[in-house]
Amino acid sequence: MTETDIPWALLAPFIVLYFILAVSALVNCIKQEKTNGPKWMWILIIFGISFVGPVSYFIIGKKTYERRRV
């Protein structure tokens, strides 16, 4: 193995995990009625910042609703 060889067997699970996380964040962002900030911004963050983008959307961007008691 030379220095330029990429260990795809080790990287493949992380690549698959990233795509699953990014697609689920994108679908959730599109389906959400409201988000913390504009949707276009969150879509750019999801795909622009590798693993941090989708995770930050689920932590910061997804707007949660509280149920009101009657």
RAHU-V449745 format. One record per backbone hydrogen bond with DSSP energy under -1.0 kcal/mol. CO is the residue of the C=O (numbers start at 1). NH is the residue of the N-H. Records with the same first field share a line. If there is no record, write none. Layout:
BEGIN
CO=NH / NH
END
This chain:
BEGIN
6=8
7=10 / 11
8=12
11=15
12=16
13=17
14=18
15=19
16=20
17=21
18=22
19=23
20=24
21=25
22=26
23=27
24=28
25=29
26=30
27=31
28=32
35=37
38=42
39=43
40=44
41=45
42=46
43=47
44=48
45=49
49=53
51=55
52=56
53=57
54=58
55=59
56=60 / 61
57=62
61=36
END
